[in-house]
Amino acid sequence: MLVLMFTGDNEGDVHKTGLFGALEFDAVERPDGVVDVTAGLGNPVPILIIFLVLVVQMALIQVMFRRLKRRREQLLEEMRAREADDVPAG
């Protein structure tokens, strides 16, 4: 949002959109010299899509981490079992 507000020309009325049309920024100069500034959400769909993609990505990372952790524990158990079998009775 800040990039939309502070980039570009300072001349006349400004209408900018960003993040695939999700964010909007308007600056309109009134005849008495006051500038009306409006900033907000124009279209929530791109933000929702980005959020869903990030949630799915994080869920997949969590599943992979759990599987790798389980595999590590399995390998450690196998290694401990081999070491226990190799130790001569003394």
PDB file of N, CA, C and O in Angstrom, chain B, residues numbered from 101:
ATOM      1  N   MET B 101       0.828  -1.181   0.000  1.00  0.00           N
ATOM      2  CA  MET B 101       0.000   0.000   0.000  1.00  0.00           C
ATOM      3  C   MET B 101       0.877   1.251   0.000  1.00  0.00           C
ATOM      4  O   MET B 101       0.594   2.208  -0.720  1.00  0.00           O
ATOM      5  N   LEU B 102       1.929   1.245   0.796  1.00  0.00           N
ATOM      6  CA  LEU B 102       2.808   2.412   0.849  1.00  0.00           C
ATOM      7  C   LEU B 102       3.483   2.675  -0.490  1.00  0.00           C
ATOM      8  O   LEU B 102       3.686   3.828  -0.869  1.00  0.00           O
ATOM      9  N   VAL B 103       3.831   1.616  -1.203  1.00  0.00           N
ATOM     10  CA  VAL B 103       4.452   1.794  -2.525  1.00  0.00           C
ATOM     11  C   VAL B 103       3.471   2.479  -3.467  1.00  0.00           C
ATOM     12  O   VAL B 103       3.862   3.359  -4.234  1.00  0.00           O
ATOM     13  N   LEU B 104       2.207   2.085  -3.417  1.00  0.00           N
ATOM     14  CA  LEU B 104       1.201   2.735  -4.262  1.00  0.00           C
ATOM     15  C   LEU B 104       1.068   4.211  -3.922  1.00  0.00           C
ATOM     16  O   LEU B 104       0.902   5.046  -4.811  1.00  0.00           O
ATOM     17  N   MET B 105       1.141   4.530  -2.641  1.00  0.00           N
ATOM     18  CA  MET B 105       0.921   5.902  -2.211  1.00  0.00           C
ATOM     19  C   MET B 105       2.060   6.841  -2.591  1.00  0.00           C
ATOM     20  O   MET B 105       1.828   8.008  -2.905  1.00  0.00           O
ATOM     21  N   PHE B 106       3.281   6.334  -2.564  1.00  0.00           N
ATOM     22  CA  PHE B 106       4.425   7.228  -2.711  1.00  0.00           C
ATOM     23  C   PHE B 106       5.206   7.070  -4.002  1.00  0.00           C
ATOM     24  O   PHE B 106       6.327   7.570  -4.099  1.00  0.00           O
ATOM     25  N   THR B 107       4.653   6.394  -4.993  1.00  0.00           N
ATOM     26  CA  THR B 107       5.325   6.301  -6.285  1.00  0.00           C
ATOM     27  C   THR B 107       4.510   7.034  -7.339  1.00  0.00           C
ATOM     28  O   THR B 107       3.289   7.152  -7.237  1.00  0.00           O
ATOM     29  N   GLY B 108       5.201   7.513  -8.333  1.00  0.00           N
ATOM     30  CA  GLY B 108       4.518   8.148  -9.454  1.00  0.00           C
ATOM     31  C   GLY B 108       4.506   9.657  -9.387  1.00  0.00           C
ATOM     32  O   GLY B 108       5.208  10.278  -8.589  1.00  0.00           O
ATOM     33  N   ASP B 109       3.678  10.231 -10.260  1.00  0.00           N
ATOM     34  CA  ASP B 109       3.581  11.681 -10.371  1.00  0.00           C
ATOM     35  C   ASP B 109       2.819  12.270  -9.194  1.00  0.00           C
ATOM     36  O   ASP B 109       1.972  11.616  -8.586  1.00  0.00           O
ATOM     37  N   ASN B 110       3.134  13.490  -8.899  1.00  0.00           N
ATOM     38  CA  ASN B 110       2.396  14.226  -7.877  1.00  0.00           C
ATOM     39  C   ASN B 110       1.437  15.218  -8.512  1.00  0.00           C
ATOM     40  O   ASN B 110       0.895  16.086  -7.828  1.00  0.00           O
ATOM     41  N   GLU B 111       1.227  15.097  -9.797  1.00  0.00           N
ATOM     42  CA  GLU B 111       0.382  16.026 -10.538  1.00  0.00           C
ATOM     43  C   GLU B 111      -1.023  15.464 -10.687  1.00  0.00           C
ATOM     44  O   GLU B 111      -1.191  14.316 -11.096  1.00  0.00           O
ATOM     45  N   GLY B 112      -2.032  16.262 -10.359  1.00  0.00           N
ATOM     46  CA  GLY B 112      -3.417  15.901 -10.626  1.00  0.00           C
ATOM     47  C   GLY B 112      -3.932  14.746  -9.798  1.00  0.00           C
ATOM     48  O   GLY B 112      -3.358  14.373  -8.775  1.00  0.00           O
ATOM     49  N   ASP B 113      -5.039  14.191 -10.274  1.00  0.00           N
ATOM     50  CA  ASP B 113      -5.676  13.072  -9.589  1.00  0.00           C
ATOM     51  C   ASP B 113      -4.899  11.782  -9.846  1.00  0.00           C
ATOM     52  O   ASP B 113      -4.356  11.564 -10.929  1.00  0.00           O
ATOM     53  N   VAL B 114      -4.863  10.939  -8.823  1.00  0.00           N
ATOM     54  CA  VAL B 114      -4.114   9.685  -8.914  1.00  0.00           C
ATOM     55  C   VAL B 114      -5.050   8.533  -8.559  1.00  0.00           C
ATOM     56  O   VAL B 114      -5.762   8.581  -7.556  1.00  0.00           O
ATOM     57  N   HIS B 115      -5.036   7.512  -9.386  1.00  0.00           N
ATOM     58  CA  HIS B 115      -5.746   6.259  -9.081  1.00  0.00           C
ATOM     59  C   HIS B 115      -4.783   5.127  -9.388  1.00  0.00           C
ATOM     60  O   HIS B 115      -4.362   4.954 -10.532  1.00  0.00           O
ATOM     61  N   LYS B 116      -4.433   4.353  -8.362  1.00  0.00           N
ATOM     62  CA  LYS B 116      -3.499   3.245  -8.546  1.00  0.00           C
ATOM     63  C   LYS B 116      -4.067   1.995  -7.911  1.00  0.00           C
ATOM     64  O   LYS B 116      -4.787   2.049  -6.914  1.00  0.00           O
ATOM     65  N   THR B 117      -3.727   0.867  -8.512  1.00  0.00           N
ATOM     66  CA  THR B 117      -4.084  -0.426  -7.948  1.00  0.00           C
ATOM     67  C   THR B 117      -2.822  -1.262  -7.845  1.00  0.00           C
ATOM     68  O   THR B 117      -1.865  -1.056  -8.591  1.00  0.00           O
ATOM     69  N   GLY B 118      -2.829  -2.202  -6.919  1.00  0.00           N
ATOM     70  CA  GLY B 118      -1.687  -3.080  -6.735  1.00  0.00           C
ATOM     71  C   GLY B 118      -2.126  -4.445  -6.254  1.00  0.00           C
ATOM     72  O   GLY B 118      -3.291  -4.654  -5.916  1.00  0.00           O
ATOM     73  N   LEU B 119      -1.194  -5.363  -6.225  1.00  0.00           N
ATOM     74  CA  LEU B 119      -1.435  -6.744  -5.802  1.00  0.00           C
ATOM     75  C   LEU B 119      -2.579  -7.349  -6.607  1.00  0.00           C
ATOM     76  O   LEU B 119      -3.558  -7.848  -6.052  1.00  0.00           O
ATOM     77  N   PHE B 120      -2.434  -7.293  -7.913  1.00  0.00           N
ATOM     78  CA  PHE B 120      -3.399  -7.857  -8.858  1.00  0.00           C
ATOM     79  C   PHE B 120      -4.787  -7.248  -8.701  1.00  0.00           C
ATOM     80  O   PHE B 120      -5.793  -7.940  -8.859  1.00  0.00           O
ATOM     81  N   GLY B 121      -4.842  -5.970  -8.394  1.00  0.00           N
ATOM     82  CA  GLY B 121      -6.120  -5.266  -8.271  1.00  0.00           C
ATOM     83  C   GLY B 121      -6.759  -5.363  -6.895  1.00  0.00           C
ATOM     84  O   GLY B 121      -7.878  -4.890  -6.701  1.00  0.00           O
ATOM     85  N   ALA B 122      -6.069  -5.966  -5.942  1.00  0.00           N
ATOM     86  CA  ALA B 122      -6.655  -6.125  -4.608  1.00  0.00           C
ATOM     87  C   ALA B 122      -6.603  -4.834  -3.799  1.00  0.00           C
ATOM     88  O   ALA B 122      -7.518  -4.559  -3.023  1.00  0.00           O
ATOM     89  N   LEU B 123      -5.566  -4.051  -3.964  1.00  0.00           N
ATOM     90  CA  LEU B 123      -5.406  -2.818  -3.206  1.00  0.00           C
ATOM     91  C   LEU B 123      -5.631  -1.618  -4.117  1.00  0.00           C
ATOM     92  O   LEU B 123      -5.214  -1.621  -5.276  1.00  0.00           O
ATOM     93  N   GLU B 124      -6.289  -0.597  -3.588  1.00  0.00           N
ATOM     94  CA  GLU B 124      -6.548   0.614  -4.361  1.00  0.00           C
ATOM     95  C   GLU B 124      -6.110   1.836  -3.578  1.00  0.00           C
ATOM     96  O   GLU B 124      -6.194   1.881  -2.350  1.00  0.00           O
ATOM     97  N   PHE B 125      -5.638   2.830  -4.329  1.00  0.00           N
ATOM     98  CA  PHE B 125      -5.257   4.107  -3.736  1.00  0.00           C
ATOM     99  C   PHE B 125      -5.737   5.215  -4.664  1.00  0.00           C
ATOM    100  O   PHE B 125      -5.468   5.195  -5.865  1.00  0.00           O
ATOM    101  N   ASP B 126      -6.447   6.174  -4.098  1.00  0.00           N
ATOM    102  CA  ASP B 126      -6.935   7.328  -4.856  1.00  0.00           C
ATOM    103  C   ASP B 126      -6.547   8.605  -4.134  1.00  0.00           C
ATOM    104  O   ASP B 126      -6.656   8.708  -2.912  1.00  0.00           O
ATOM    105  N   ALA B 127      -6.092   9.576  -4.917  1.00  0.00           N
ATOM    106  CA  ALA B 127      -5.819  10.918  -4.396  1.00  0.00           C
ATOM    107  C   ALA B 127      -6.461  11.904  -5.365  1.00  0.00           C
ATOM    108  O   ALA B 127      -6.102  11.959  -6.541  1.00  0.00           O
ATOM    109  N   VAL B 128      -7.406  12.675  -4.861  1.00  0.00           N
ATOM    110  CA  VAL B 128      -8.154  13.621  -5.692  1.00  0.00           C
ATOM    111  C   VAL B 128      -8.000  15.004  -5.079  1.00  0.00           C
ATOM    112  O   VAL B 128      -8.274  15.218  -3.898  1.00  0.00           O
ATOM    113  N   GLU B 129      -7.551  15.944  -5.919  1.00  0.00           N
ATOM    114  CA  GLU B 129      -7.394  17.331  -5.447  1.00  0.00           C
ATOM    115  C   GLU B 129      -8.694  18.087  -5.696  1.00  0.00           C
ATOM    116  O   GLU B 129      -9.178  18.169  -6.824  1.00  0.00           O
ATOM    117  N   ARG B 130      -9.246  18.635  -4.619  1.00  0.00           N
ATOM    118  CA  ARG B 130     -10.478  19.416  -4.722  1.00  0.00           C
ATOM    119  C   ARG B 130     -10.153  20.840  -5.167  1.00  0.00           C
ATOM    120  O   ARG B 130      -9.000  21.265  -5.086  1.00  0.00           O
ATOM    121  N   PRO B 131     -11.150  21.574  -5.630  1.00  0.00           N
ATOM    122  CA  PRO B 131     -10.906  22.946  -6.102  1.00  0.00           C
ATOM    123  C   PRO B 131     -10.335  23.879  -5.028  1.00  0.00           C
ATOM    124  O   PRO B 131      -9.644  24.843  -5.354  1.00  0.00           O
ATOM    125  N   ASP B 132     -10.620  23.597  -3.747  1.00  0.00           N
ATOM    126  CA  ASP B 132     -10.091  24.478  -2.699  1.00  0.00           C
ATOM    127  C   ASP B 132      -8.659  24.111  -2.294  1.00  0.00           C
ATOM    128  O   ASP B 132      -8.126  24.686  -1.345  1.00  0.00           O
ATOM    129  N   GLY B 133      -8.030  23.164  -2.996  1.00  0.00           N
ATOM    130  CA  GLY B 133      -6.628  22.816  -2.748  1.00  0.00           C
ATOM    131  C   GLY B 133      -6.417  21.658  -1.806  1.00  0.00           C
ATOM    132  O   GLY B 133      -5.284  21.209  -1.632  1.00  0.00           O
ATOM    133  N   VAL B 134      -7.468  21.163  -1.194  1.00  0.00           N
ATOM    134  CA  VAL B 134      -7.358  20.023  -0.278  1.00  0.00           C
ATOM    135  C   VAL B 134      -7.310  18.733  -1.094  1.00  0.00           C
ATOM    136  O   VAL B 134      -8.012  18.589  -2.096  1.00  0.00           O
ATOM    137  N   VAL B 135      -6.477  17.806  -0.653  1.00  0.00           N
ATOM    138  CA  VAL B 135      -6.362  16.524  -1.342  1.00  0.00           C
ATOM    139  C   VAL B 135      -7.106  15.465  -0.526  1.00  0.00           C
ATOM    140  O   VAL B 135      -6.795  15.228   0.642  1.00  0.00           O
ATOM    141  N   ASP B 136      -8.091  14.836  -1.165  1.00  0.00           N
ATOM    142  CA  ASP B 136      -8.805  13.717  -0.551  1.00  0.00           C
ATOM    143  C   ASP B 136      -8.061  12.434  -0.898  1.00  0.00           C
ATOM    144  O   ASP B 136      -7.804  12.151  -2.068  1.00  0.00           O
ATOM    145  N   VAL B 137      -7.719  11.662   0.127  1.00  0.00           N
ATOM    146  CA  VAL B 137      -6.975  10.419  -0.062  1.00  0.00           C
ATOM    147  C   VAL B 137      -7.839   9.260   0.403  1.00  0.00           C
ATOM    148  O   VAL B 137      -8.393   9.277   1.503  1.00  0.00           O
ATOM    149  N   THR B 138      -7.943   8.261  -0.447  1.00  0.00           N
ATOM    150  CA  THR B 138      -8.684   7.051  -0.114  1.00  0.00           C
ATOM    151  C   THR B 138      -7.799   5.853  -0.426  1.00  0.00           C
ATOM    152  O   THR B 138      -7.227   5.758  -1.512  1.00  0.00           O
ATOM    153  N   ALA B 139      -7.691   4.947   0.526  1.00  0.00           N
ATOM    154  CA  ALA B 139      -6.917   3.728   0.325  1.00  0.00           C
ATOM    155  C   ALA B 139      -7.696   2.566   0.910  1.00  0.00           C
ATOM    156  O   ALA B 139      -8.324   2.690   1.962  1.00  0.00           O
ATOM    157  N   GLY B 140      -7.652   1.442   0.224  1.00  0.00           N
ATOM    158  CA  GLY B 140      -8.388   0.306   0.766  1.00  0.00           C
ATOM    159  C   GLY B 140      -8.345  -0.908  -0.131  1.00  0.00           C
ATOM    160  O   GLY B 140      -7.526  -1.021  -1.044  1.00  0.00           O
ATOM    161  N   LEU B 141      -9.256  -1.809   0.165  1.00  0.00           N
ATOM    162  CA  LEU B 141      -9.349  -3.082  -0.522  1.00  0.00           C
ATOM    163  C   LEU B 141     -10.308  -2.944  -1.695  1.00  0.00           C
ATOM    164  O   LEU B 141     -11.474  -2.590  -1.521  1.00  0.00           O
ATOM    165  N   GLY B 142      -9.806  -3.225  -2.884  1.00  0.00           N
ATOM    166  CA  GLY B 142     -10.636  -3.127  -4.067  1.00  0.00           C
ATOM    167  C   GLY B 142     -11.266  -4.448  -4.436  1.00  0.00           C
ATOM    168  O   GLY B 142     -12.454  -4.499  -4.754  1.00  0.00           O
ATOM    169  N   ASN B 143     -10.485  -5.529  -4.399  1.00  0.00           N
ATOM    170  CA  ASN B 143     -10.960  -6.846  -4.798  1.00  0.00           C
ATOM    171  C   ASN B 143     -10.310  -7.871  -3.858  1.00  0.00           C
ATOM    172  O   ASN B 143      -9.095  -8.056  -3.919  1.00  0.00           O
ATOM    173  N   PRO B 144     -11.069  -8.529  -3.008  1.00  0.00           N
ATOM    174  CA  PRO B 144     -10.476  -9.448  -2.032  1.00  0.00           C
ATOM    175  C   PRO B 144     -10.058 -10.802  -2.606  1.00  0.00           C
ATOM    176  O   PRO B 144      -9.353 -11.554  -1.933  1.00  0.00           O
ATOM    177  N   VAL B 145     -10.468 -11.129  -3.817  1.00  0.00           N
ATOM    178  CA  VAL B 145     -10.187 -12.450  -4.383  1.00  0.00           C
ATOM    179  C   VAL B 145      -8.679 -12.736  -4.479  1.00  0.00           C
ATOM    180  O   VAL B 145      -8.261 -13.813  -4.053  1.00  0.00           O
ATOM    181  N   PRO B 146      -7.844 -11.842  -5.009  1.00  0.00           N
ATOM    182  CA  PRO B 146      -6.409 -12.154  -5.062  1.00  0.00           C
ATOM    183  C   PRO B 146      -5.789 -12.386  -3.683  1.00  0.00           C
ATOM    184  O   PRO B 146      -4.912 -13.237  -3.533  1.00  0.00           O
ATOM    185  N   ILE B 147      -6.232 -11.648  -2.697  1.00  0.00           N
ATOM    186  CA  ILE B 147      -5.693 -11.833  -1.346  1.00  0.00           C
ATOM    187  C   ILE B 147      -6.108 -13.192  -0.802  1.00  0.00           C
ATOM    188  O   ILE B 147      -5.305 -13.875  -0.167  1.00  0.00           O
ATOM    189  N   LEU B 148      -7.346 -13.589  -1.043  1.00  0.00           N
ATOM    190  CA  LEU B 148      -7.804 -14.903  -0.591  1.00  0.00           C
ATOM    191  C   LEU B 148      -7.045 -16.030  -1.288  1.00  0.00           C
ATOM    192  O   LEU B 148      -6.685 -17.022  -0.654  1.00  0.00           O
ATOM    193  N   ILE B 149      -6.805 -15.881  -2.578  1.00  0.00           N
ATOM    194  CA  ILE B 149      -6.057 -16.904  -3.316  1.00  0.00           C
ATOM    195  C   ILE B 149      -4.633 -17.014  -2.783  1.00  0.00           C
ATOM    196  O   ILE B 149      -4.137 -18.122  -2.578  1.00  0.00           O
ATOM    197  N   ILE B 150      -3.976 -15.894  -2.557  1.00  0.00           N
ATOM    198  CA  ILE B 150      -2.617 -15.909  -2.012  1.00  0.00           C
ATOM    199  C   ILE B 150      -2.616 -16.563  -0.627  1.00  0.00           C
ATOM    200  O   ILE B 150      -1.729 -17.359  -0.320  1.00  0.00           O
ATOM    201  N   PHE B 151      -3.596 -16.234   0.202  1.00  0.00           N
ATOM    202  CA  PHE B 151      -3.695 -16.822   1.536  1.00  0.00           C
ATOM    203  C   PHE B 151      -3.873 -18.336   1.453  1.00  0.00           C
ATOM    204  O   PHE B 151      -3.209 -19.077   2.178  1.00  0.00           O
ATOM    205  N   LEU B 152      -4.761 -18.801   0.578  1.00  0.00           N
ATOM    206  CA  LEU B 152      -4.988 -20.237   0.434  1.00  0.00           C
ATOM    207  C   LEU B 152      -3.745 -20.962  -0.068  1.00  0.00           C
ATOM    208  O   LEU B 152      -3.430 -22.056   0.402  1.00  0.00           O
ATOM    209  N   VAL B 153      -3.042 -20.361  -1.015  1.00  0.00           N
ATOM    210  CA  VAL B 153      -1.806 -20.970  -1.521  1.00  0.00           C
ATOM    211  C   VAL B 153      -0.780 -21.094  -0.397  1.00  0.00           C
ATOM    212  O   VAL B 153      -0.119 -22.125  -0.272  1.00  0.00           O
ATOM    213  N   LEU B 154      -0.644 -20.064   0.408  1.00  0.00           N
ATOM    214  CA  LEU B 154       0.311 -20.113   1.515  1.00  0.00           C
ATOM    215  C   LEU B 154      -0.090 -21.149   2.563  1.00  0.00           C
ATOM    216  O   LEU B 154       0.772 -21.843   3.104  1.00  0.00           O
ATOM    217  N   VAL B 155      -1.385 -21.262   2.855  1.00  0.00           N
ATOM    218  CA  VAL B 155      -1.845 -22.260   3.829  1.00  0.00           C
ATOM    219  C   VAL B 155      -1.565 -23.671   3.324  1.00  0.00           C
ATOM    220  O   VAL B 155      -1.086 -24.515   4.081  1.00  0.00           O
ATOM    221  N   VAL B 156      -1.858 -23.935   2.056  1.00  0.00           N
ATOM    222  CA  VAL B 156      -1.589 -25.262   1.482  1.00  0.00           C
ATOM    223  C   VAL B 156      -0.096 -25.552   1.496  1.00  0.00           C
ATOM    224  O   VAL B 156       0.318 -26.665   1.821  1.00  0.00           O
ATOM    225  N   GLN B 157       0.708 -24.568   1.150  1.00  0.00           N
ATOM    226  CA  GLN B 157       2.160 -24.746   1.140  1.00  0.00           C
ATOM    227  C   GLN B 157       2.676 -25.059   2.548  1.00  0.00           C
ATOM    228  O   GLN B 157       3.507 -25.951   2.717  1.00  0.00           O
ATOM    229  N   MET B 158       2.200 -24.348   3.536  1.00  0.00           N
ATOM    230  CA  MET B 158       2.635 -24.603   4.912  1.00  0.00           C
ATOM    231  C   MET B 158       2.172 -25.981   5.389  1.00  0.00           C
ATOM    232  O   MET B 158       2.909 -26.657   6.107  1.00  0.00           O
ATOM    233  N   ALA B 159       0.977 -26.406   5.007  1.00  0.00           N
ATOM    234  CA  ALA B 159       0.494 -27.736   5.383  1.00  0.00           C
ATOM    235  C   ALA B 159       1.355 -28.823   4.761  1.00  0.00           C
ATOM    236  O   ALA B 159       1.673 -29.815   5.417  1.00  0.00           O
ATOM    237  N   LEU B 160       1.734 -28.645   3.501  1.00  0.00           N
ATOM    238  CA  LEU B 160       2.601 -29.632   2.850  1.00  0.00           C
ATOM    239  C   LEU B 160       3.980 -29.688   3.506  1.00  0.00           C
ATOM    240  O   LEU B 160       4.550 -30.767   3.671  1.00  0.00           O
ATOM    241  N   ILE B 161       4.500 -28.554   3.868  1.00  0.00           N
ATOM    242  CA  ILE B 161       5.801 -28.523   4.557  1.00  0.00           C
ATOM    243  C   ILE B 161       5.688 -29.246   5.899  1.00  0.00           C
ATOM    244  O   ILE B 161       6.591 -29.995   6.272  1.00  0.00           O
ATOM    245  N   GLN B 162       4.615 -29.037   6.611  1.00  0.00           N
ATOM    246  CA  GLN B 162       4.426 -29.701   7.903  1.00  0.00           C
ATOM    247  C   GLN B 162       4.310 -31.217   7.731  1.00  0.00           C
ATOM    248  O   GLN B 162       4.885 -31.967   8.519  1.00  0.00           O
ATOM    249  N   VAL B 163       3.584 -31.677   6.723  1.00  0.00           N
ATOM    250  CA  VAL B 163       3.458 -33.114   6.467  1.00  0.00           C
ATOM    251  C   VAL B 163       4.821 -33.706   6.125  1.00  0.00           C
ATOM    252  O   VAL B 163       5.179 -34.769   6.632  1.00  0.00           O
ATOM    253  N   MET B 164       5.577 -33.030   5.276  1.00  0.00           N
ATOM    254  CA  MET B 164       6.910 -33.527   4.913  1.00  0.00           C
ATOM    255  C   MET B 164       7.822 -33.579   6.135  1.00  0.00           C
ATOM    256  O   MET B 164       8.572 -34.540   6.307  1.00  0.00           O
ATOM    257  N   PHE B 165       7.764 -32.565   6.976  1.00  0.00           N
ATOM    258  CA  PHE B 165       8.591 -32.541   8.176  1.00  0.00           C
ATOM    259  C   PHE B 165       8.246 -33.712   9.093  1.00  0.00           C
ATOM    260  O   PHE B 165       9.147 -34.366   9.618  1.00  0.00           O
ATOM    261  N   ARG B 166       6.964 -33.985   9.293  1.00  0.00           N
ATOM    262  CA  ARG B 166       6.550 -35.105  10.146  1.00  0.00           C
ATOM    263  C   ARG B 166       7.028 -36.431   9.581  1.00  0.00           C
ATOM    264  O   ARG B 166       7.498 -37.290  10.327  1.00  0.00           O
ATOM    265  N   ARG B 167       6.912 -36.608   8.268  1.00  0.00           N
ATOM    266  CA  ARG B 167       7.372 -37.858   7.650  1.00  0.00           C
ATOM    267  C   ARG B 167       8.876 -38.017   7.789  1.00  0.00           C
ATOM    268  O   ARG B 167       9.356 -39.110   8.089  1.00  0.00           O
ATOM    269  N   LEU B 168       9.618 -36.954   7.579  1.00  0.00           N
ATOM    270  CA  LEU B 168      11.075 -37.034   7.728  1.00  0.00           C
ATOM    271  C   LEU B 168      11.466 -37.317   9.175  1.00  0.00           C
ATOM    272  O   LEU B 168      12.406 -38.070   9.431  1.00  0.00           O
ATOM    273  N   LYS B 169      10.759 -36.725  10.103  1.00  0.00           N
ATOM    274  CA  LYS B 169      11.045 -36.962  11.517  1.00  0.00           C
ATOM    275  C   LYS B 169      10.745 -38.418  11.882  1.00  0.00           C
ATOM    276  O   LYS B 169      11.514 -39.051  12.605  1.00  0.00           O
ATOM    277  N   ARG B 170       9.627 -38.943  11.383  1.00  0.00           N
ATOM    278  CA  ARG B 170       9.273 -40.335  11.631  1.00  0.00           C
ATOM    279  C   ARG B 170      10.308 -41.274  11.028  1.00  0.00           C
ATOM    280  O   ARG B 170      10.689 -42.266  11.650  1.00  0.00           O
ATOM    281  N   ARG B 171      10.771 -40.960   9.801  1.00  0.00           N
ATOM    282  CA  ARG B 171      11.791 -41.783   9.137  1.00  0.00           C
ATOM    283  C   ARG B 171      13.106 -41.736   9.912  1.00  0.00           C
ATOM    284  O   ARG B 171      13.800 -42.748  10.016  1.00  0.00           O
ATOM    285  N   ARG B 172      13.448 -40.587  10.449  1.00  0.00           N
ATOM    286  CA  ARG B 172      14.680 -40.447  11.244  1.00  0.00           C
ATOM    287  C   ARG B 172      14.604 -41.322  12.490  1.00  0.00           C
ATOM    288  O   ARG B 172      15.561 -42.017  12.830  1.00  0.00           O
ATOM    289  N   GLU B 173      13.466 -41.283  13.162  1.00  0.00           N
ATOM    290  CA  GLU B 173      13.296 -42.117  14.353  1.00  0.00           C
ATOM    291  C   GLU B 173      13.376 -43.600  14.008  1.00  0.00           C
ATOM    292  O   GLU B 173      13.944 -44.389  14.764  1.00  0.00           O
ATOM    293  N   GLN B 174      12.809 -43.975  12.873  1.00  0.00           N
ATOM    294  CA  GLN B 174      12.863 -45.369  12.433  1.00  0.00           C
ATOM    295  C   GLN B 174      14.304 -45.790  12.173  1.00  0.00           C
ATOM    296  O   GLN B 174      14.711 -46.880  12.572  1.00  0.00           O
ATOM    297  N   LEU B 175      15.071 -44.944  11.514  1.00  0.00           N
ATOM    298  CA  LEU B 175      16.472 -45.256  11.245  1.00  0.00           C
ATOM    299  C   LEU B 175      17.285 -45.347  12.532  1.00  0.00           C
ATOM    300  O   LEU B 175      18.143 -46.219  12.671  1.00  0.00           O
ATOM    301  N   LEU B 176      17.012 -44.448  13.469  1.00  0.00           N
ATOM    302  CA  LEU B 176      17.720 -44.505  14.747  1.00  0.00           C
ATOM    303  C   LEU B 176      17.392 -45.792  15.507  1.00  0.00           C
ATOM    304  O   LEU B 176      18.278 -46.396  16.111  1.00  0.00           O
ATOM    305  N   GLU B 177      16.132 -46.212  15.481  1.00  0.00           N
ATOM    306  CA  GLU B 177      15.747 -47.456  16.138  1.00  0.00           C
ATOM    307  C   GLU B 177      16.437 -48.650  15.491  1.00  0.00           C
ATOM    308  O   GLU B 177      16.899 -49.549  16.194  1.00  0.00           O
ATOM    309  N   GLU B 178      16.514 -48.672  14.164  1.00  0.00           N
ATOM    310  CA  GLU B 178      17.207 -49.755  13.468  1.00  0.00           C
ATOM    311  C   GLU B 178      18.686 -49.779  13.828  1.00  0.00           C
ATOM    312  O   GLU B 178      19.263 -50.848  14.023  1.00  0.00           O
ATOM    313  N   MET B 179      19.301 -48.600  13.916  1.00  0.00           N
ATOM    314  CA  MET B 179      20.708 -48.517  14.281  1.00  0.00           C
ATOM    315  C   MET B 179      20.927 -49.016  15.709  1.00  0.00           C
ATOM    316  O   MET B 179      21.890 -49.738  15.968  1.00  0.00           O
ATOM    317  N   ARG B 180      20.058 -48.645  16.625  1.00  0.00           N
ATOM    318  CA  ARG B 180      20.172 -49.113  18.015  1.00  0.00           C
ATOM    319  C   ARG B 180      19.985 -50.628  18.099  1.00  0.00           C
ATOM    320  O   ARG B 180      20.667 -51.297  18.876  1.00  0.00           O
ATOM    321  N   ALA B 181      19.064 -51.168  17.301  1.00  0.00           N
ATOM    322  CA  ALA B 181      18.833 -52.614  17.303  1.00  0.00           C
ATOM    323  C   ALA B 181      20.062 -53.351  16.774  1.00  0.00           C
ATOM    324  O   ALA B 181      20.434 -54.391  17.318  1.00  0.00           O
ATOM    325  N   ARG B 182      20.688 -52.838  15.741  1.00  0.00           N
ATOM    326  CA  ARG B 182      21.913 -53.455  15.207  1.00  0.00           C
ATOM    327  C   ARG B 182      23.037 -53.396  16.220  1.00  0.00           C
ATOM    328  O   ARG B 182      23.775 -54.368  16.386  1.00  0.00           O
ATOM    329  N   GLU B 183      23.177 -52.261  16.904  1.00  0.00           N
ATOM    330  CA  GLU B 183      24.224 -52.130  17.902  1.00  0.00           C
ATOM    331  C   GLU B 183      23.992 -53.101  19.063  1.00  0.00           C
ATOM    332  O   GLU B 183      24.945 -53.663  19.603  1.00  0.00           O
ATOM    333  N   ALA B 184      22.739 -53.296  19.441  1.00  0.00           N
ATOM    334  CA  ALA B 184      22.428 -54.219  20.529  1.00  0.00           C
ATOM    335  C   ALA B 184      22.745 -55.655  20.116  1.00  0.00           C
ATOM    336  O   ALA B 184      23.174 -56.456  20.947  1.00  0.00           O
ATOM    337  N   ASP B 185      22.538 -55.988  18.840  1.00  0.00           N
ATOM    338  CA  ASP B 185      22.837 -57.344  18.346  1.00  0.00           C
ATOM    339  C   ASP B 185      24.343 -57.570  18.235  1.00  0.00           C
ATOM    340  O   ASP B 185      24.805 -58.700  18.393  1.00  0.00           O
ATOM    341  N   ASP B 186      25.113 -56.522  17.968  1.00  0.00           N
ATOM    342  CA  ASP B 186      26.557 -56.650  17.759  1.00  0.00           C
ATOM    343  C   ASP B 186      27.348 -56.693  19.055  1.00  0.00           C
ATOM    344  O   ASP B 186      28.512 -57.093  19.039  1.00  0.00           O
ATOM    345  N   VAL B 187      26.767 -56.299  20.161  1.00  0.00           N
ATOM    346  CA  VAL B 187      27.492 -56.251  21.430  1.00  0.00           C
ATOM    347  C   VAL B 187      27.660 -57.680  21.947  1.00  0.00           C
ATOM    348  O   VAL B 187      26.673 -58.389  22.149  1.00  0.00           O
ATOM    349  N   PRO B 188      28.918 -58.107  22.164  1.00  0.00           N
ATOM    350  CA  PRO B 188      29.126 -59.474  22.670  1.00  0.00           C
ATOM    351  C   PRO B 188      28.719 -59.577  24.136  1.00  0.00           C
ATOM    352  O   PRO B 188      28.890 -58.644  24.920  1.00  0.00           O
ATOM    353  N   ALA B 189      28.178 -60.734  24.476  1.00  0.00           N
ATOM    354  CA  ALA B 189      27.769 -60.950  25.868  1.00  0.00           C
ATOM    355  C   ALA B 189      29.022 -61.053  26.716  1.00  0.00           C
ATOM    356  O   ALA B 189      29.948 -61.781  26.358  1.00  0.00           O
ATOM    357  N   GLY B 190      29.068 -60.375  27.776  1.00  0.00           N
ATOM    358  CA  GLY B 190      30.322 -60.324  28.499  1.00  0.00           C
ATOM    359  C   GLY B 190      30.186 -60.611  29.879  1.00  0.00           C
ATOM    360  O   GLY B 190      31.175 -60.601  30.612  1.00  0.00           O
TER     361      GLY B 190
END
